């Protein structure tokens, strides 16, 4: 950048004076240069205009006028355009260069062959090409003074600034996002953010933002945030304060590593209350509780605590969609749900959110699955993991050999698991992923014991989980096998073995309290006398499995034939409460849980029961 000594020397002298606090003794030559600078500053004016414009650009011209009777031999023009307009390339005419400054303004300097001279009572012009749309200038200075010719700074108007914080209540680990809306008649140079009066962040470019992290209950309390805006002239303004309340629970314990038997209970949210989810109501032999269901295409955002049906998908009485309108969670209700989840986890029961289910899988919701929103919800709730209950009914499989086997929606479910896995890992979170596997989801692979006909015929869901489990099983914490709704010829033991053939992780064999949603089979509690738990299976014929469809036989099979980390699952713990009692001779929710606890040795107290609770 070309700059004359008559600008450099006074600047150095001013700096010296400011640092020493005394008037320096100036040599005669310096007095002469200071006088010349004052004359230069007071004698020039400048205007900026356009001569043509087009889509994405314009032709600009700056006219520099000398109002004195003597030539002025140096000038520097600094302009800040409105909006995103700027200078493209080098100027011409009297101009020689254009440089963009850190505050977004542009400094134009003269060329080296006479453009620096502005004749007495005359003018020079600087032409340039511009980018963007020209709509005037926000500020203009010539030799450091206003382009109007004023010898004193013309800007005495302070900026305006307001501040917003999201969220204003912190109930789980996360960030408070601060956004300052600042404006000025010339331009805002920076915004400072203060927390309880202490500066903690500065932003010099719009949008002006900052964030403050909260990670533990040690930070609980009330915080006041303000924003202070500055303009180039040094004028300032401070926003009104915004208050944020932090009320974090104790740090959530991480999920225990695999190493024991599982008993997983799905807990529907419809016709129930968040107040039901307490350690007093949920027996401790439930190692996992899957809160069901949330929307695959939810619009939930972290810190909103909108746990209602319209946003998250839960149908708890506190946030259900009703004939009289949509109920919304209050902050107190949201905190209650979070606290109940924490209490269950502290006791040793993992709490997962289950995404999808039959109702949320019958449209195109899964095609709009948003892993980020789902993880946001899991984080705010303090959940242990995310269960993918992808019950898409439109997938069909080719039933070929393993090397050629594929289904029409393999890509959809693979993308769901992969994006969820990547989102969790990208945030550095300790959240698990499970899937609800169709009863026949690993069937119908040619050349295996699970070809159609060797096991149950005609299932529309046969094989739909085969590829995702085989190719992405390493991303899963466990599989919840929906080994029910298959009718009298479906054998859960064979269903288990079909998944075990392609997956090495924990599997929970599923049980449904009768009446079942499809197929008409009835789960009983005890085996008939003389029943052999592993008889009449994988014979190559689709035998009736009624004799083996009881809690005792299936739990015994998992104990003796399953891995040490396998277990059982039940759909669902509120079944009798929100639907109807189990029919005569069928297994009930409490009897099933107690029997599983006894056979698998989940806990020493297997006599616990879920109490009778009202249907909401």
HELIX and SHEET records of a PDB file:
HELIX    1   1 UNK A    5  UNK A   20  1                                  16    
HELIX    2   2 UNK A   28  UNK A   43  1                                  16    
HELIX    3   3 UNK A  217  UNK A  219  5                                   3    
HELIX    4   4 UNK A  274  UNK A  276  5                                   3    
HELIX    5   5 UNK A  317  UNK A  319  5                                   3    
HELIX    6   6 UNK A  331  UNK A  347  1                                  17    
HELIX    7   7 UNK A  359  UNK A  361  5                                   3    
HELIX    8   8 UNK A  365  UNK A  368  5                                   4    
HELIX    9   9 UNK A  371  UNK A  381  1                                  11    
HELIX   10  10 UNK A  410  UNK A  426  1                                  17    
HELIX   11  11 UNK A  466  UNK A  472  1                                   7    
HELIX   12  12 UNK A  473  UNK A  475  5                                   3    
HELIX   13  13 UNK A  492  UNK A  500  1                                   9    
HELIX   14  14 UNK A  546  UNK A  548  5                                   3    
HELIX   15  15 UNK A  551  UNK A  561  1                                  11    
HELIX   16  16 UNK A  575  UNK A  578  1                                   4    
HELIX   17  17 UNK A  589  UNK A  600  1                                  12    
SHEET    1   A 4 UNK A  44  UNK A  54  0                                        
SHEET    2   A 4 UNK A  57  UNK A  66 -1                                        
SHEET    3   A 4 UNK A 123  UNK A 131 -1                                        
SHEET    4   A 4 UNK A  86  UNK A  93 -1                                        
SHEET    1   B 5 UNK A  95  UNK A 100  0                                        
SHEET    2   B 5 UNK A 106  UNK A 110 -1                                        
SHEET    3   B 5 UNK A  76  UNK A  81 -1                                        
SHEET    4   B 5 UNK A 137  UNK A 142 -1                                        
SHEET    5   B 5 UNK A 145  UNK A 146 -1                                        
SHEET    1   C 3 UNK A 160  UNK A 166  0                                        
SHEET    2   C 3 UNK A 174  UNK A 183 -1                                        
SHEET    3   C 3 UNK A 208  UNK A 214 -1                                        
SHEET    1   D 5 UNK A 169  UNK A 170  0                                        
SHEET    2   D 5 UNK A 242  UNK A 246  1                                        
SHEET    3   D 5 UNK A 221  UNK A 231 -1                                        
SHEET    4   D 5 UNK A 188  UNK A 195 -1                                        
SHEET    5   D 5 UNK A 198  UNK A 203 -1                                        
SHEET    1   E 4 UNK A 169  UNK A 170  0                                        
SHEET    2   E 4 UNK A 242  UNK A 246  1                                        
SHEET    3   E 4 UNK A 221  UNK A 231 -1                                        
SHEET    4   E 4 UNK A 236  UNK A 238 -1                                        
SHEET    1   F 9 UNK A 262  UNK A 268  0                                        
SHEET    2   F 9 UNK A 288  UNK A 294  1                                        
SHEET    3   F 9 UNK A 350  UNK A 356  1                                        
SHEET    4   F 9 UNK A 385  UNK A 389  1                                        
SHEET    5   F 9 UNK A 432  UNK A 438  1                                        
SHEET    6   F 9 UNK A 478  UNK A 482  1                                        
SHEET    7   F 9 UNK A 506  UNK A 512  1                                        
SHEET    8   F 9 UNK A 567  UNK A 571  1                                        
SHEET    9   F 9 UNK A 262  UNK A 268  1                                        
SHEET    1   G 2 UNK A 321  UNK A 322  0                                        
SHEET    2   G 2 UNK A 325  UNK A 326 -1                                        
END                                                                             
